[in-house]
Amino acid sequence: MPHFSARITQFSLWGVLPKSGNLKYMIWDASNSNLLFDQIVAAAPLATASLLYSDPFSLTLNGGSTYFFTEITDWDFSDTAYLEKTFKNPNQDK
């Protein structure tokens, strides 16, 4: 089966933010030791679960490779109600 590359321009994570602060988005390679992308985005409080989007960017992912998507905050993680990773195929609605 052939592998295809895909360019991504944004990703999001589900979350509730009890207070304003910064979110750091990261993408790591399969070894979890090479940081391929990072970005810090200011965020306002959100009482209701919402998708928390990164700012636009461009990164090519190689088909057949594994990547780890994550987000961290600059406040005590115990204050965060929950963060759940999500990934949506941009072509699924087409």
Secondary structure, 3 states (H helix, E strand, C coil): CCCCCEEECCCEEEEEECCCEEEEEEEEECCCCCEEEEEEEEECCEEEEEEEECCCCCEEECCCCCEEEEEEECCCHHHCCCEEECCCCCCCCC
